[in-house]
């Protein structure tokens, strides 16, 4: 079952770079991004809805600790009560402090495998790392364990 979510740009860029952006569409509906994330991503896709957060004060406060795209995404996810897709450690931490449920790109790969959309996550993790997507060895090991591929 698909759930609504708000995405930051890192997962969009990472999955698009390896040709698996469609996973987001298969797992989340609607998938909303704020204007700053659209600007950072730079690609217009019909199923990615662009919407602005209404709480500009919260965005301003969050911009003191995370970048503008992350601040808008956190505020929008909080307003909607939806899951946030984010990878930046600081952004994830602030979102969680505000009560927002968070999933990262690696978690999306695990979920996609569990739902039968992928046969293996390891080659995708490797491809993302080759494209410059940074993941700690501990995260890679945990993702492979969760995916049953250790």
C-alpha angles and dihedrals in degrees: 000000000000121000130201116256145171117224134209118212100256095074092044092051094042097049093040091052091060096039097252103108088121089074088076091054091049094051106034133047125203099019111192130188128187121237095260090054090050088052092049093046093046096197123104114216122178096226094051106087116209114213133160124232111244097213100080091169091060090048090052092050092047091049087067090068107023135029122277097259092050091046092053092045094050092047092048093048090048093049092050097039088233133138117271120222106210138141105188108106095220093047091049091050094050092046091052091049087056092051097256118145110231136200126179133212092264090052089051089056091051091048091048091053092048090052092051096251093117132034094203137009099195097080090049093050089050092048091050091050090050088054090055100265104147120222127163118241087243091056092048090050092049093048091050090048092050090047091050092243103113 
